[in-house]
C-alpha cells in the first residue's frame, strides 16, 4: 500500500492515528503547522511536513506521494469549509486516491440545527463533488470530552446546566474513532461510504452526569434549561456567541452557538442513532462510557 497522509498530526486524534499506522508498518506522511512537535513520529520513520490549510500555497507539495489522506476536521467553526476545501483541492492535485474525513453523527438528517454540522455537510458535499474516493466517519460525542470538559466543572461547582434534555446520544471514545479511521485507511472496500461511529450505549446527558457523581462520590445537580438559558450560562463564563466574534484575545477559544445548537440537536433526536459500524470494521467492541470515566477519574477534583 502507498503512503498514508495524516492531517493535524500534532493533535490528539491525528497523533494517535499516525502512531498506530506506523505500528502496522505503514508509510506515513504527517502534516502539521508545528513540525517541531512531531519529533517522536519522525524518529519512527514518518515524513513530517509543514502544512497549513489556511495557506493553499505548497499544500499539494506537502501531500505529494500520498495515496490516501486522513482529513481530520479543523477546529474553527465557520472556517472549516474553506480550510477543508483547500486541503481537498491540494489532495486531488497531488494525486491522492482516497480521502477519509472525520464528520459528525446525524449530520445529514434533514433539519439538524447544529451549526458545527453545517461545516461537516459542506465538507461532505465538497468531497462528493471531487474527483477522489471518500469515506465519511460520522463521529458521535467524545466520551473523553464528557469525562473532562463536562465532568470537571460539574464536580467543581456541584451543578451543570444542560439543554440536551432527555435526548439520547451514543457517546463514543476517541480511541474507537481512531481505530475505525485506521481500519478504513488500511482495508479495502470502504470507498464512497459513510459510517456512524458510536459507542455501545445510548445516553441521556443527565444520566451520564449521574454516573460521574456516583463514581466521584460528589453530587451534581443537572439543571435542565432551554437554549437561551444555555446561552446565558456561556455568556456568564465569558464565551462569545458567534464564531466570527472570536479574537486571539478571547478568553474562551470557542463560540457558544456551536455548543448550544449541539445540545439542541441531541434534544431533538438527531443523534439518537444505533450502529455496529465500529465493531464490524475494527473487529473490537467499542469502549463503554464508564471505562473512559475510570481512565480520567484521577483528574477529577477530590
C-alpha positions in Angstrom: 0.0 0.0 0.0 1.2 3.6 -0.7 1.8 6.3 1.8 -1.0 7.5 4.1 -1.2 11.2 4.8 -2.5 12.2 8.3 -3.5 15.8 8.7 -3.4 17.6 12.1 -0.9 15.0 13.2 0.1 17.1 16.3 -3.5 16.9 17.6 -4.6 14.0 19.8 -6.6 12.2 17.1 -4.0 12.7 14.4 -1.0 11.7 16.5 -2.8 8.6 17.7 -3.8 7.6 14.1 -0.3 8.2 12.7 1.3 6.3 15.6 -1.0 3.2 15.0 -0.3 3.3 11.3 3.5 3.3 12.0 2.9 0.4 14.4 1.4 -1.5 11.4 4.4 -0.8 9.2 2.6 1.8 7.0 4.5 4.6 5.4 3.1 7.8 6.9 3.2 11.5 5.9 2.4 13.5 9.0 1.1 17.0 8.2 1.2 19.8 10.9 1.6 23.5 11.3 4.2 22.7 14.1 6.7 20.1 12.7 8.8 20.5 15.9 6.0 18.9 17.9 6.4 15.6 15.9 10.0 14.6 16.5 8.7 11.3 18.0 6.9 10.4 14.8 9.9 11.5 12.7 12.2 9.2 14.7 9.9 6.3 14.0 10.1 7.0 10.2 7.2 9.3 9.5 7.8 12.0 6.9 6.8 15.1 8.9 5.8 18.0 6.6 4.6 21.5 7.3 1.1 22.3 6.1 -1.4 25.0 6.9 -4.9 24.7 5.4 -5.3 28.5 5.6 -2.4 28.7 3.1 -3.1 26.8 -0.1 0.4 27.6 -1.5 2.6 24.5 -1.0 -0.3 22.2 0.2 -0.2 20.0 -2.8 3.6 19.6 -2.4 3.1 18.7 1.2 0.8 15.9 0.1 3.0 14.7 -2.8 3.4 10.9 -2.9 0.4 10.1 -0.7 -2.2 7.6 -1.8 -4.7 8.2 1.0 -5.5 11.1 3.3 -7.0 11.1 6.7 -8.6 14.6 6.7 -9.3 15.4 10.4 -11.7 18.3 10.7 -10.1 21.5 11.9 -11.3 23.4 15.0 -12.5 26.7 13.6 -16.3 26.5 13.2 -17.4 28.5 10.2 -13.9 28.5 8.6 -13.8 24.7 8.1 -15.4 24.5 4.6 -12.8 26.9 3.3 -9.9 25.2 5.1 -11.1 21.7 4.1 -11.7 22.9 0.6 -8.1 23.9 0.3 -7.0 20.5 1.6 -9.3 18.6 -0.8 -8.1 20.6 -3.8 -4.5 20.1 -2.8 -5.0 16.3 -2.3 -6.6 16.0 -5.8 -3.8 18.0 -7.3 -1.3 15.7 -5.6 -2.9 12.6 -6.9 -4.4 11.3 -3.7 -6.8 8.4 -4.4 -9.0 8.3 -1.3 -9.9 10.8 1.5 -11.2 9.6 4.8 -13.0 12.5 6.6 -13.9 12.9 10.3 -17.5 14.2 10.2 -20.3 14.3 12.7 -23.1 11.9 13.7 -26.5 12.6 12.3 -25.2 15.5 10.2 -27.2 14.7 7.1 -30.5 14.2 8.9 -32.8 16.9 7.5 -33.4 19.8 9.9 -30.4 19.2 12.1 -29.8 22.6 13.8 -26.1 22.0 14.8 -24.0 24.9 13.3 -21.0 22.6 13.7 -22.8 20.2 11.5 -23.2 22.8 8.7 -19.4 22.8 8.3 -19.4 19.0 8.0 -22.3 19.0 5.5 -20.4 21.5 3.3 -17.2 19.4 3.5 -19.0 16.1 2.7 -20.6 17.8 -0.3 -17.1 19.1 -1.5 -15.8 15.5 -1.3 -18.9 14.1 -3.1 -18.2 16.6 -5.9 -14.5 16.0 -6.0 -12.6 13.5 -8.3 -11.5 11.3 -5.4 -13.0 8.4 -3.4 -14.2 9.4 0.0 -15.3 7.8 3.3 -17.2 9.8 5.9 -16.6 8.8 9.5 -19.6 10.4 11.4 -18.3 10.5 14.9 -20.6 10.9 17.9 -19.9 13.0 21.1 -16.5 12.1 22.5 -16.6 10.2 25.9 -13.3 12.0 26.7 -15.0 15.4 26.4 -17.7 14.2 28.8 -15.1 12.9 31.2 -13.1 16.1 31.3 -14.7 19.3 29.9 -18.2 18.4 31.2 -17.4 16.4 34.3 -14.7 18.5 35.9 -16.6 21.8 36.0 -19.8 20.0 37.1 -17.9 18.3 40.0 -16.2 21.6 41.0 -19.5 23.6 41.1 -21.8 20.8 42.1 -24.2 21.7 39.2 -24.5 21.7 35.4 -26.9 23.4 33.1 -28.0 21.2 30.2 -30.1 22.0 27.2 -29.9 18.4 25.7 -32.8 17.4 27.9 -33.8 13.8 27.6 -32.3 13.3 24.1 -30.1 10.3 23.6 -26.6 10.2 22.2 -24.3 7.1 21.7 -21.2 8.6 23.4 -18.0 7.2 21.8 -14.4 7.0 22.9 -11.9 8.9 20.7 -9.9 5.6 20.8 -12.7 3.9 18.8 -12.9 6.8 16.4 -9.1 6.5 15.8 -9.4 2.7 15.5 -12.1 2.8 12.8 -10.2 5.5 10.9 -7.0 3.4 10.8 -9.1 0.3 9.8 -10.7 2.2 6.9 -7.3 3.5 5.7 -5.7 0.1 5.7 -8.6 -2.1 4.5 -10.2 -2.4 1.1 -13.8 -1.6 0.1 -14.7 1.5 2.1 -14.7 3.9 -0.9 -17.7 6.3 -1.2 -19.3 5.1 2.1 -20.4 6.8 5.3 -20.2 5.1 8.7 -21.8 6.0 12.0 -19.1 5.9 14.7 -20.8 5.3 18.0 -20.3 3.9 21.4 -22.2 0.8 22.7 -24.9 2.6 24.6 -27.3 5.5 24.1 -27.0 8.0 27.0 -29.1 10.9 28.2 -26.5 13.5 29.3 -28.2 13.9 32.8 -27.7 10.2 33.3 -24.0 10.5 32.2 -23.6 13.2 34.8 -25.3 11.0 37.4 -22.7 8.3 36.7 -19.9 10.9 37.2 -21.4 11.9 40.5 -21.8 8.3 41.7 -18.2 7.4 40.7 -16.8 10.6 42.3 -18.9 10.4 45.4 -19.9 14.1 44.9 -23.4 15.4 44.0 -24.1 17.1 40.6 -27.4 18.8 40.2 -28.3 18.9 36.5 -30.4 21.9 35.7 -32.5 21.3 32.5 -32.6 24.7 30.7 -33.8 25.9 27.3 -31.4 27.1 24.6 -31.5 30.8 25.8 -30.7 29.6 29.4 -27.7 27.7 28.0 -26.5 30.8 26.1 -26.8 32.8 29.3 -24.6 30.3 31.1 -21.9 30.5 28.4 -22.3 34.3 28.4 -21.5 34.3 32.2 -18.3 32.4 31.8 -17.1 34.7 29.0 -17.8 32.8 25.8 -18.7 34.7 22.7 -21.9 33.6 21.0 -20.7 33.6 17.3 -17.5 32.1 15.9 -16.9 35.3 13.8 -16.6 37.2 17.1 -13.6 35.2 18.2 -10.3 37.0 18.5 -6.9 35.9 19.6 -7.5 37.6 23.0 -10.9 35.9 23.6 -10.5 34.1 27.0 -12.5 31.0 25.8 -11.4 29.8 22.4 -14.8 28.7 21.1 -18.2 30.2 20.5 -21.3 29.1 22.4 -23.5 28.9 19.3 -21.8 25.6 18.5 -22.3 24.2 21.9 -25.9 25.3 22.3 -27.0 24.0 18.9 -25.2 20.8 19.5 -27.2 20.3 22.7 -30.4 21.2 20.7 -29.6 18.6 18.1 -29.3 15.9 20.8 -32.5 17.0 22.5 -34.4 16.9 19.2 -33.2 13.3 18.4 -30.8 14.0 15.6 -28.0 11.9 17.3 -30.3 9.1 18.6 -28.6 6.6 16.3 -27.6 3.0 17.0 -24.8 1.5 14.9 -22.4 -1.5 14.9 -20.0 0.0 12.4 -17.1 0.3 14.9 -17.2 -3.4 15.9 -18.0 -4.5 12.3 -15.0 -2.7 10.8 -12.4 -2.9 13.6 -13.3 -6.3 14.9 -13.5 -5.0 18.5 -16.4 -3.8 20.7 -16.3 -0.1 21.4 -15.4 1.1 24.8 -18.1 1.9 27.4 -18.6 5.3 28.8 -17.8 4.0 32.3 -14.4 2.7 31.2 -13.5 6.1 29.9 -14.6 7.7 33.2 -12.4 5.3 35.0 -9.5 6.3 32.9 -9.9 10.0 33.7 -11.2 9.7 37.3 -7.8 10.7 38.6 -8.1 14.1 37.0 -11.4 14.9 38.8 -11.5 17.2 41.8 -11.2 15.3 45.1 
